[in-house]
Each structure stands twice: as C-alpha cells, then as structure tokens.
C-alpha cells in the first residue's frame, strides 16, 4: 500500500486560531487603553476641580486685599486665566475666572472659576461661589451707647451695644456687648450708678446673651457720606441747603417720589433726655413742590438739610440727610406718619440715614409702622416725651410701634417714658429683615471682609 499525503489541511484551522488570538489580544489592549484613558480622565477631572477651587480661593484672597477690584487688577475683560505650576515648575493646569460684581443694592460678589488640567485640557470643571460683605443692618438694634429694653418689647434679631445692655424684654436672637462690665446709670435704670455685667436684666432667652465681643466702629461710618453724595449726584437725587426749613420727601406707591421744599413749620413742646423740654418744629405748615423722580432710576437721595420722610416704598432706595463738614454739622430726619414697603416680597428695601437724629413725630398713627434700616450716625432714634411737665399730652400714648428692619444709632435710642407709659407705645415689636444682611439698600454701609455664602459646581 502507498501512503498518500494530503497537504494544507491544517492551514485553515491555524489561521482561525491565530485570528481569534489576535482579536482577543487587540481587544484586551483596546480595553487596557480605554481603562488607562478613563483613569487619566478621572485624574484630570479631579485635578481640574482642584484647580477651579484654587481659582475661587485666589480671588477671595484678592478681595480681602482689594475689596473694590472685580477685574483681577487689570483693565481687560474676563475671563482672567492663571497658570498653576508645581514646586518644580511643571505646569499642572489653569483656572479661568469670571467675576460678577455686586448689583446695586447688594453686597454679594459671584466668582466663576473654570479649572483645566494639563493632562487633558478639554476636561474642565466649573465652580461658582458667592461671597458677601455684611451690612451694618445685620442687627435689629446696634448702638454705641448703653441700652435698656423694657418688659413690653420683643426683638426678633441680633442686639449689640458697644457699652452695655439691660434686657428686661424678650429677645429671640443674640444679645451682645463689647464690655465684660459697664457702669449702669440712670439711662438704664440704676440709681445710684453701679457696675453691671455687659448684658443683664430680667428678660431672656439668657442663653443668647454674649459678652464681651468685638465692638463696632461708628466713627468709620462718616467716611461713607462723601461717597454717598457723589453717588447721588451721578446716579440719584442731590439737593443742597434748602434756604428754608428743609425738605419733605414722599414715596408714592407707583414707584415714584415727590420732593417739596418746606417753607413753614410749627412746634410742639417735647422732652428728650439730653435737652429737657424744648420746642420741636416738626409740623409742616407750608411747602412747595420742587422735584419728582423714579426710585428705580434714582435709588439714592441725598439732602443737605432737615428732612421729613413718609409714604410707601416701591423699589429699593437709600435716603441720606447730612451736611458738610461731617464732624461739625448736624442734620435730622422726621418721620411724621407710617413709612411702609409696598409688599414684603424682597423687592422693596429702604435705608434711612441721618447725620444726627431720627425722630418719630407726635401725631403719628396710633399703630405706627416703619419699614427699613434706620441709622443715626452720631445721634439717636427717638420719639420725644409729650408729658404734662412740658405742656400738652395730646397723642402722647400710641398703641403700637412696629419696625421691620434695623435700628442703628450712636447714642441711646428710646421712645417710652415711665411705667406705666405716659408717652410712647403700649407694645413695641422689632422684626429683623434677613435680606438686609447681604442685600442692603443701595449704597448702604457694609463692613468687614467678604464671607462665604454659597458654592456649587455647574
């Protein structure tokens, strides 16, 4: 028998096996490449997030050193690109910044930072953070002098005195003093004078009493008047000396305001703790209209004379009564009737700043309400005493006082006399407006460094 050799029968099988092996190998290599790429992208993504955070931290540091610079110390437009290197000089990546400055009536700056790693420049992470400077309207009551809160008052917000506080009323938030102890005199019910803790009294919640804490610099506030005047001339309403008794500002519910020159006044005899019984020329007897305007177009109004303010605020505005030179001049504001917001929806805000005193008039409504942040830069916020020893007691006692906002004064603010009340309000309620903290009225003074508000990744 002869053996017949059949050639090539193993070749197809070998090709199939080899092909399958190559497919598996290339598939494994492809998966490995994908895994490495995925890992590198994840690493780049984490690196980009760190770079974006570095951009946020950098610009917060920048604002701490230059609070008014929102262009990264340049004159060019955003974005502002920074390269980040490691200690040996290698490039880690970049962050690009876009800064949105505070809007009118706000103290909030928005920082947008886009981080990109040098590993994969197309892999980016974006962070948006908000920082704000607190306004002086962070308190329901802020006073440089010692203060006494009687048994009929309820305060829904922080209270602070640079001197000391007697709290016999109800506080629903913190009560703080800058002193460990202070000398309590007749102004806070101590006769003879005696040493008392920074915060004391029969009211509470006493777990919210804190002392000592840092004081608030009232003298620094005066430096803002020149800036406010400049802003009023450029973007608002400015009026110099009236040549008469002062000005009368009326806010209209349609978002406009009316200004009248006060040409005649009459007085009531009234008492205050500093001057005793005096004639207070608070009643307007004659006036002439001189100007009108829109709150939205002129959000800051500056008057260099005595001012009467009333009406319904539709919009956001700051009103200032001050003369120059600031340290040697005195200017007061009278509130003759209710001064209210059109609605409590966050769209309406008022700042009322007097160089010296703010007065509530005698013939106010029996249920008297004021909305806004009230500041007496070197004086007090009071209603005089309409008591028998000074003359007439007509309209001396009113039913209620409600303030929705803040009371800020250099000296002690007060409006009630004796217990039971012979002049003043039967009940008093002070409600803090939380929006005033970082969104105060336009041009209202702010203080301190920028503080963190919010953080989010886009």
VENZIUR-V703167 format. One record per residue. N is the residue number from 1. RES is the residue in one letter. SS is DSSP state (A for helix, B for strand, O for the rest). NEAR is the number of other C-alpha atoms within 8 Angstrom. Layout:
{{N:RES:SS:NEAR} {N:RES:SS:NEAR}}
This chain:
{{1:X:O:2} {2:X:O:3} {3:X:O:4} {4:X:O:4} {5:X:O:4} {6:X:O:5} {7:X:O:4} {8:X:O:6} {9:X:O:6} {10:X:O:6} {11:X:A:7} {12:X:A:8} {13:X:A:7} {14:X:A:8} {15:X:A:8} {16:X:A:8} {17:X:A:8} {18:X:A:8} {19:X:A:8} {20:X:A:8} {21:X:A:8} {22:X:A:8} {23:X:A:8} {24:X:A:8} {25:X:A:8} {26:X:A:8} {27:X:A:8} {28:X:A:8} {29:X:A:8} {30:X:A:8} {31:X:A:8} {32:X:A:8} {33:X:A:8} {34:X:A:8} {35:X:A:8} {36:X:A:8} {37:X:A:8} {38:X:A:8} {39:X:A:8} {40:X:A:9} {41:X:A:11} {42:X:A:8} {43:X:A:8} {44:X:A:14} {45:X:A:13} {46:X:A:8} {47:X:A:11} {48:X:A:16} {49:X:A:13} {50:X:A:9} {51:X:A:16} {52:X:A:17} {53:X:A:11} {54:X:A:9} {55:X:A:14} {56:X:A:13} {57:X:A:8} {58:X:A:8} {59:X:A:10} {60:X:A:10} {61:X:A:8} {62:X:A:10} {63:X:A:12} {64:X:A:9} {65:X:A:6} {66:X:O:7} {67:X:O:9} {68:X:O:5} {69:X:O:8} {70:X:O:8} {71:X:O:10} {72:X:O:8} {73:X:O:6} {74:X:O:5} {75:X:O:5} {76:X:O:5} {77:X:O:6} {78:X:O:8} {79:X:O:7} {80:X:B:9} {81:X:B:8} {82:X:B:7} {83:X:B:9} {84:X:B:10} {85:X:B:10} {86:X:O:8} {87:X:O:5} {88:X:O:5} {89:X:O:6} {90:X:O:7} {91:X:B:9} {92:X:B:11} {93:X:B:15} {94:X:B:13} {95:X:B:16} {96:X:B:13} {97:X:B:13} {98:X:B:10} {99:X:B:11} {100:X:B:8} {101:X:O:8} {102:X:O:10} {103:X:O:7} {104:X:O:6} {105:X:O:12} {106:X:O:11} {107:X:O:14} {108:X:B:13} {109:X:B:11} {110:X:B:12} {111:X:B:13} {112:X:B:12} {113:X:B:15} {114:X:B:15} {115:X:B:19} {116:X:B:19} {117:X:B:16} {118:X:O:10} {119:X:O:9} {120:X:O:9} {121:X:O:9} {122:X:O:5} {123:X:O:11} {124:X:B:12} {125:X:B:13} {126:X:B:12} {127:X:B:15} {128:X:B:12} {129:X:B:13} {130:X:B:12} {131:X:B:13} {132:X:B:12} {133:X:B:13} {134:X:B:14} {135:X:B:15} {136:X:A:10} {137:X:A:14} {138:X:A:11} {139:X:O:14} {140:X:O:17} {141:X:B:11} {142:X:B:12} {143:X:B:15} {144:X:O:13} {145:X:O:11} {146:X:O:15} {147:X:B:13} {148:X:B:11} {149:X:B:10} {150:X:O:8} {151:X:O:8} {152:X:O:8} {153:X:B:12} {154:X:B:11} {155:X:B:14} {156:X:B:12} {157:X:O:14} {158:X:O:14} {159:X:B:12} {160:X:B:12} {161:X:B:16} {162:X:O:13} {163:X:O:12} {164:X:O:17} {165:X:B:15} {166:X:B:11} {167:X:B:14} {168:X:O:12} {169:X:O:13} {170:X:B:12} {171:X:B:13} {172:X:O:10} {173:X:O:10} {174:X:O:11} {175:X:B:12} {176:X:B:16} {177:X:B:18} {178:X:O:15} {179:X:O:13} {180:X:O:9} {181:X:B:9} {182:X:B:11} {183:X:B:8} {184:X:B:14} {185:X:O:11} {186:X:A:9} {187:X:A:9} {188:X:A:11} {189:X:O:8} {190:X:O:10} {191:X:O:7} {192:X:O:6} {193:X:O:9} {194:X:B:9} {195:X:B:8} {196:X:B:10} {197:X:B:10} {198:X:O:16} {199:X:B:15} {200:X:B:9} {201:X:O:7} {202:X:O:7} {203:X:O:11} {204:X:B:12} {205:X:O:9} {206:X:A:6} {207:X:A:5} {208:X:A:9} {209:X:B:10} {210:X:B:10} {211:X:B:11} {212:X:O:10} {213:X:O:9} {214:X:O:5} {215:X:O:8} {216:X:O:6} {217:X:O:6} {218:X:O:10} {219:X:A:5} {220:X:A:7} {221:X:A:10} {222:X:A:9} {223:X:A:7} {224:X:A:9} {225:X:A:10} {226:X:A:7} {227:X:A:8} {228:X:A:11} {229:X:A:10} {230:X:A:8} {231:X:A:10} {232:X:A:14} {233:X:A:9} {234:X:A:6} {235:X:A:10} {236:X:O:12} {237:X:B:10} {238:X:B:10} {239:X:B:8} {240:X:O:7} {241:X:O:8} {242:X:O:11} {243:X:O:5} {244:X:O:8} {245:X:O:12} {246:X:B:14} {247:X:B:14} {248:X:B:11} {249:X:B:12} {250:X:B:10} {251:X:B:14} {252:X:O:12} {253:X:O:10} {254:X:O:5} {255:X:O:12} {256:X:B:12} {257:X:B:12} {258:X:B:12} {259:X:B:12} {260:X:B:12} {261:X:B:14} {262:X:B:14} {263:X:B:11} {264:X:B:10} {265:X:B:12} {266:X:B:9} {267:X:B:9} {268:X:B:8} {269:X:B:12} {270:X:B:15} {271:X:B:13} {272:X:B:9} {273:X:O:5} {274:X:O:4} {275:X:O:7} {276:X:B:8} {277:X:B:9} {278:X:B:9} {279:X:B:8} {280:X:B:8} {281:X:B:8} {282:X:B:10} {283:X:B:7} {284:X:B:9} {285:X:B:8} {286:X:B:8} {287:X:B:10} {288:X:B:8} {289:X:B:8} {290:X:B:7} {291:X:B:7} {292:X:B:8} {293:X:B:9} {294:X:B:9} {295:X:O:13} {296:X:O:8} {297:X:O:8} {298:X:O:13} {299:X:O:12} {300:X:B:16} {301:X:B:13} {302:X:B:14} {303:X:B:16} {304:X:O:13} {305:X:O:15} {306:X:O:13} {307:X:B:13} {308:X:B:12} {309:X:B:13} {310:X:B:12} {311:X:B:12} {312:X:B:11} {313:X:B:16} {314:X:O:15} {315:X:O:10} {316:X:B:15} {317:X:B:14} {318:X:B:15} {319:X:B:12} {320:X:B:12} {321:X:B:16} {322:X:O:17} {323:X:O:12} {324:X:O:8} {325:X:O:6} {326:X:A:11} {327:X:A:5} {328:X:A:6} {329:X:O:9} {330:X:O:9} {331:X:O:14} {332:X:O:15} {333:X:B:13} {334:X:B:13} {335:X:B:13} {336:X:O:12} {337:X:O:11} {338:X:O:12} {339:X:B:13} {340:X:B:10} {341:X:B:11} {342:X:O:9} {343:X:O:7} {344:X:O:7} {345:X:O:5} {346:X:O:7} {347:X:O:9} {348:X:O:13} {349:X:B:14} {350:X:B:13} {351:X:B:15} {352:X:B:11} {353:X:B:12} {354:X:B:15} {355:X:O:16} {356:X:O:13} {357:X:O:15} {358:X:B:16} {359:X:B:12} {360:X:B:12} {361:X:O:12} {362:X:O:10} {363:X:O:7} {364:X:O:10} {365:X:O:8} {366:X:O:8} {367:X:B:9} {368:X:B:13} {369:X:B:11} {370:X:B:10} {371:X:B:12} {372:X:B:12} {373:X:B:13} {374:X:B:12} {375:X:B:13} {376:X:B:16} {377:X:O:16} {378:X:O:11} {379:X:O:12} {380:X:O:14} {381:X:B:15} {382:X:B:11} {383:X:O:12} {384:X:O:12} {385:X:B:13} {386:X:O:16} {387:X:O:13} {388:X:A:7} {389:X:A:4} {390:X:A:11} {391:X:O:9} {392:X:O:8} {393:X:O:9} {394:X:O:5} {395:X:O:8} {396:X:O:12} {397:X:B:11} {398:X:B:14} {399:X:B:10} {400:X:B:12} {401:X:B:12} {402:X:B:12} {403:X:B:12} {404:X:B:12} {405:X:B:15} {406:X:B:18} {407:X:B:13} {408:X:B:16} {409:X:B:16} {410:X:O:13} {411:X:O:11} {412:X:O:12} {413:X:O:10} {414:X:B:7} {415:X:O:11} {416:X:O:11} {417:X:B:9} {418:X:O:7} {419:X:O:5} {420:X:O:4} {421:X:O:11} {422:X:O:11} {423:X:B:15} {424:X:B:13} {425:X:B:13} {426:X:B:10} {427:X:B:9} {428:X:B:11} {429:X:B:12} {430:X:B:15} {431:X:B:13} {432:X:O:13} {433:X:O:8} {434:X:A:6} {435:X:A:8} {436:X:A:13} {437:X:O:11} {438:X:O:12} {439:X:O:11} {440:X:O:16} {441:X:O:14} {442:X:O:13} {443:X:O:10} {444:X:O:10} {445:X:O:8} {446:X:B:9} {447:X:B:8} {448:X:B:6} {449:X:B:8} {450:X:B:12} {451:X:B:8} {452:X:B:8} {453:X:B:8} {454:X:B:7} {455:X:B:8} {456:X:B:7} {457:X:B:7} {458:X:O:6}}
